[in-house]
Amino acid sequence: MSLAAFLARFRALHDKDRAGSLSPEEREEYRRGRDELARALLAVQRLSLKPGETARQSLRVARALQVDLEWPKGQVRAVTLDLSVGGFATLMAKAPSQSDEVGCVFRLPGGDPLKAKARVVGIAVQPTSVRVAYGFQGLPDEERDRLERLVFDTVLDQIAR
C-alpha cells in the first residue's frame, strides 16, 4: 500500500473513530494504523535528537491549548506549546516547584474539558520566560484516548491531503 493510500484509509478510520462508528474490525485496523504512524513519526523525531537528549516515548505534536494549572498555592492559566499522551509543555513567567503535583484542566476543541494530574519533569530557563515540561500522572484510559485522538487530529491536519 502506498503512503497516500495508507493516509487516506487512516484518515477515514480516524473520522469514523471520532464519530464513534468503528466496527470491531475497523477499530483493530485503526489501532494498528495509529501505532504504525506513531512509530514512523517518532523515528523521524529521533533523527533530530542532539547528543545527550533522550528519545520521546510517545508522539508529541505542536498544539496550542488553553490549560488551567491548579497549584497548591494558586491557579495559573497557560497555553500549551506541545502535547502528547505522556505530557505537555508551557511557557511560564517563573519556574514552579518540581515537587508539586499540579491539577490540569485543558480546553479541548469541540468537547468537554479534559482533567488530569501532572508533575513538572523539566525546566528550561529562557531569556524572558521559562519552558516547563509536565508528565501526566495516572491519566485515566478515557482521557488518554481523548488526548491521543487530539494528537492524531493534529498530525492529520498537518499532513497535506
N, C-alpha and C positions, 0 to 999 in steps of 0.2 A: 504494500500500500504506500502510495506517495505521501509526502508530508502534507501537501494540500488536502488530500483525501482524508488523512487522519484528522487534521484540524477541523475540517468540515463536519465529519462524523462526531468528533468530540464536542464541538460547539452545539450540535443538535442534541446530543445526550445531556450536555450541561444545561441547556434551556429546559429540557424535559425534567431534569432533576430540580431545578428552581421552581418549576410548576408542580412538583410532587407527583409526576405522572410516569415515572420509570417503571417498567415491568421488572420482575426479579432478574431476568436475563440481561436486560439493558443496564440495571443497576450494577451488576457484576462487570459488564463491559465498560461502563463509565468509571468504576473504581480502578480497573486495570489501566485504562487510558489516562486517568488522573495521575496515577502512580508513575506511569511511563513518562508523561510530560513533565512532572515534577523532577524526576531523576535527571532528565535531559537538561532542564533549566538549572538545576543545582550543579551539574557538571560544568555548565557554562559559567556560572557564578564562581566556581572554584578556580577557573582559569585566571581570574583577576586577583587572586589572593597574593598578598605581599609576604615576604619571608617573616615567619613568626606568627602570622594570622591563623586563626582556627577556622576550618570549614564549617559552614552552616549545616545544621541537621534538618532544617525544614525550609521550604521555599519561601523567600521573603520578597515582597514587592513594595515599590514606592507607592504609597497611598496616603492621602491626607484625609484623616477622620477626626472629628472633634471627640475628645476624651476628657471626662471629668475624673481627676485623680483625687481620691479621698485619703489623705494622710492622717495620722493620729493628731497632728497639730493644725489641721485645716484642709481646705479643698483648693485645688488649682485646676483651671481649665487649660488644656493644651491641644495641640494638633499633632497627629502622628506624622512622622517622616516616612516610616515604612512599617510593615507588619507582616507577621506570619502566624501560624498556629502555635509557634513557640514563644512569641513575644512581639515587642514593638519598640519604637524609639520616638522620642520627642526632643524638642529644644526647650530649655528652661532658663530662666534668668540666673538661678543659682543651683548648685548641686544639692540634691536631697541626701538624707542619711541612707546608707546602703543596708542598714539593718532592719528598716521598717518594711512591713508588708503594706501594700497600697491597694485600696479598692479602686476599680476602674469601671467606668460606665461609658461605653462607646456609642456614638450616634451612627447607626448604620443606615445607608440609603434604603428607603422604602420598607423599613421594618422596625420592629421593637428594638430598644436599646439592648446592647449586649453587656452583661455584667460579668466581671471576672476579678480575680485577685492576682497580684503580681509582686515581684521583688526586683529591686534595682540590681542589674547584673553588670553594668558598665557605665562609666562616666568619662566623657572626653571634654575637657575644658577647651573652649574655642575663644577667639578674641572678644566677642561680645555676648556669648551665651555658653550654655553647657548642653552637650548632647547626652541624653540619658537613655540607656537601653534597659528594658524591663523583660523579665522572663515570667510567663504565666505560671501560676501555682494551682494545680488541681483543676484545670479547666474542664468543666463537665462536657461529656460527649456531644450533647445537643449544641452547646455553644461552640465547641471545636468544629462541628460540621458547618455551622453558620459562617464561622470565620474562614474555613477552608473554601467554602463556596465563594465568599467575597474575594479571597486571594485569586481564585481562578477566574472570577468575573474580571478582575484587574488584568490578569495575564491575557485573557481573550480580547479585552478592549485594546490592549497594546499591540496585538498581532493583527496585521492587515488581513482583511478578508480576501 
